[in-house]
Amino acid sequence: MASSSRKTPEEKQIIKNVDSWLKEPMLREKLNKRTGTNDAIFGEKNRASLAAQICGVSKSYVEKLRTGDIPIVPNKVYSGRPQIPIDDFDKLLLSRITLGFYRRSLPELPTLEKIHEEAINGGFPACSVMTIQRQLKKLGFVFKIRNKKMQVYQRMDVVARRHRVLRQLTKLRAEGVEIFYQDETWLNTNHTRQFCWQREISGDINNPAIIDDPKEVGGLNVPCGAGKRLIVNHIGSENGFLEACKEVFLSKKNTVDYHQEMNSVHFEDWWVNKVLPSLPDNSAVVIDNASYHSRIQMKRKNQQPHL
């Protein structure tokens, strides 16, 4: 049986039944022993000790069961309404219905009552408004002050485009094509860490010899201002970067970011003269949809423009 502190009601009842059953034969043995007509079977053992030995519990546990100090409470049976089965498909449906309020031509605020009505009509299991609320919290939705502007979390055309790109990449990897990724960024010459280990006292009082120069306090001295801007452009794959294509140059324009300095003419020159000669055979390149990654070119005056 289980330990004495974790007995089930059924096990407690069995122990109590054994203790009650031993009462009569042990009493009969005592009477026969006085008359000398029967051999001793139970000996001089106490009834509680004998029941405890049979059931594998302590003597005090049997005595507490006998006196009622340990109650025999049956397992609690849940008598409320049955649990509503909600699978992953239902959770996805509820998430799409909630976000769908933002995607409408005239966006609406999704309230519990609106979500509940559309969910039930859309095939969600019949449930109460509170069940919808609990499921929304499990899906990561929170009820808080809304933003000043409603925004679509994920446009369906963007989702479809992402799925199409992922399918193409999966197909290329299966064919053994090496996939390269290109991107550009910028940084200022005075970019540095915001936090660092620094000393704010002139030395250790207990052991000043451990300080090389007690006069140096306050950490690294960083010049004020952002400094000059560098533009970084590179391309690489899981096997490493194409070193011949690394490009780091100083920006000459005082703009918010690098997009005015990295234009289509510069990008095309870098692509034709550095990237294409360095790309190995059987490879593909993934680039983002920046405006300078493609441009309209006119070949003749009377010819229609093409990309």
Long-range contacts (C-beta under 8 A, 24 or more apart in sequence): 1-55, 1-56, 1-57, 4-57, 4-58, 4-61, 7-57, 8-75, 9-72, 9-73, 9-74, 9-75, 12-65, 12-70, 12-72, 13-72, 14-55, 15-51, 15-55, 15-57, 15-61, 15-62, 15-65, 16-65, 16-66, 16-72, 18-51, 18-54, 18-55, 19-47, 19-48, 19-51, 19-62, 19-65, 19-66, 22-47, 22-50, 22-51, 23-47, 26-50, 84-125, 84-126, 84-127, 84-131, 85-125, 86-125, 86-135, 90-124, 90-125, 91-135, 91-138, 91-139, 93-119, 93-122, 93-123, 93-124, 94-119, 94-124, 94-132, 94-135, 94-136, 94-139, 95-139, 97-122, 97-124, 98-136, 98-141, 99-153, 99-154, 102-150, 102-151, 102-152, 102-153, 103-152, 103-155, 103-156, 107-150, 109-146, 165-286, 169-286, 172-284, 176-282, 177-282, 177-283, 177-284, 178-237, 178-239, 178-280, 178-282, 178-283, 178-284, 179-237, 179-238, 179-283, 179-284, 179-285, 179-286, 180-235, 180-236, 180-237, 180-242, 180-279, 180-283, 180-284, 180-285, 180-286, 181-235, 181-236, 181-237, 181-285, 181-286, 181-287, 182-233, 182-234, 182-235, 182-275, 182-285, 182-286, 182-287, 183-233, 183-234, 183-287, 183-288, 184-231, 184-232, 184-233, 184-234, 184-258, 184-262, 185-231, 185-232, 185-258, 186-229, 186-230, 186-231, 186-232, 186-251, 186-257, 186-258, 187-229, 187-230, 187-232, 188-226, 188-227, 188-228, 188-229, 188-230, 189-226, 189-227, 189-228, 189-229, 189-230, 190-222, 190-223, 190-225, 190-226, 190-227, 191-226, 191-227, 192-220, 192-222, 196-220, 229-258, 231-258, 231-261, 231-262, 233-262, 233-270, 235-275, 235-285, 237-283, 242-275, 242-278, 242-279, 244-274, 244-277, 244-278, 245-270, 245-274, 245-275, 245-278, 247-274, 259-290, 259-291, 259-292, 262-292, 263-292, 264-291, 264-292, 264-293, 264-294, 264-295, 266-292, 267-292, 267-293, 268-295
